Every structure is written in structure tokens, then in C-alpha cells.
């Protein structure tokens, strides 16, 4: 295992997910249902599946598209979505 890659990925994902809407959903669901273990298991299961899909897609895309292009496309999508949200289009 490449611990440098592991720790870098952990750090980026941890801070990116900190206080985002996924956590707010978890807080709300746990408060509403009163079943924090079930909410935690559902959240973790969903995130595992999303992560598996994204890692496999990334690995497949890297075979056909340069990683720099993927980064530029991702950054452009964030900027476009940000502008659409800013101007209340979405």
C-alpha cells in the first residue's frame, strides 16, 4: 500500500466532506428517526458504493483521457455550477 497516496486521499476527502450537505442529512435523519446506528450504516454503505463507482470510473477514464484534462473538466463543471447557483438558475 502506498501510504503517501492513502493519507493524501484521506485528508482531501475528510476536509472536503466536513460540514457538507451529506453531514447535514445524516444529522437530520438521526434526529428525526432516533436511530443513529441505522443512519450511520446507511450513510457509510452509500458512500462506499459512490466511492467504488468513482474510483473505477476514474481508472477507466485515465486509460483514455489525460488526468490533466479530467481535472480541467471537473474544475470547469464546479465553476459553471457555482455560477448557475449564484444566479439562481438551479
C-alpha positions in Angstrom: 0.0 0.0 0.0 1.2 3.5 -0.8 0.7 5.3 2.5 1.5 8.7 1.0 -1.4 8.3 -1.5 -3.6 6.9 1.2 -3.0 9.8 3.6 -3.3 12.4 0.9 -6.6 10.9 -0.3 -7.9 10.6 3.3 -7.0 14.2 4.1 -8.6 15.6 0.9 -11.8 13.6 1.3 -12.1 14.2 5.0 -11.8 18.0 4.7 -14.0 18.2 1.5 -16.8 16.3 3.3 -16.5 18.2 6.5 -19.8 20.1 7.2 -21.3 19.5 3.7 -24.9 18.7 3.0 -24.2 14.9 3.4 -23.4 15.5 7.1 -26.5 17.7 7.4 -28.6 14.9 6.0 -27.1 12.5 8.5 -27.7 14.9 11.4 -31.3 15.4 10.3 -32.0 11.7 9.7 -30.5 10.7 13.0 -32.5 13.4 14.9 -35.8 12.6 13.1 -35.6 8.8 13.3 -33.8 8.4 16.6 -31.8 5.5 15.1 -28.3 6.8 14.7 -26.8 3.3 14.0 -29.1 2.7 11.1 -28.4 6.2 9.7 -24.7 5.6 10.1 -24.8 2.2 8.3 -26.9 3.7 5.5 -24.6 6.6 5.1 -21.4 4.5 5.1 -22.9 2.0 2.7 -24.0 4.7 0.3 -20.6 6.4 0.4 -18.8 3.1 -0.1 -20.8 2.5 -3.3 -20.3 6.0 -4.6 -16.6 5.8 -3.9 -16.2 2.4 -5.6 -18.0 3.8 -8.7 -16.0 7.0 -8.8 -12.6 5.2 -8.4 -13.4 2.6 -11.1 -14.7 5.4 -13.5 -11.5 7.4 -12.8 -9.3 4.4 -13.5 -11.1 3.7 -16.8 -11.1 7.3 -17.9 -7.4 7.6 -17.1 -6.7 5.0 -19.8 -8.4 7.1 -22.5 -8.2 10.7 -21.2 -5.2 12.5 -19.7 -5.6 13.2 -16.0 -5.0 16.9 -16.6 -8.0 17.1 -18.9 -10.2 15.3 -16.3 -9.0 17.9 -13.7 -9.8 20.8 -16.0 -13.3 19.4 -16.9 -14.1 18.8 -13.2 -12.9 22.3 -12.3 -14.9 23.8 -15.1 -18.1 22.0 -14.0 -17.7 23.3 -10.5 -17.3 26.9 -11.8 -20.4 26.5 -14.1 -22.5 25.0 -11.3 -21.3 27.8 -9.0 -22.4 30.5 -11.4 -25.7 28.8 -12.0 -26.3 28.6 -8.3 -25.2 32.2 -7.9 -27.7 33.5 -10.4 -30.4 31.1 -9.1 -30.7 29.2 -12.3 -30.6 25.9 -10.4 
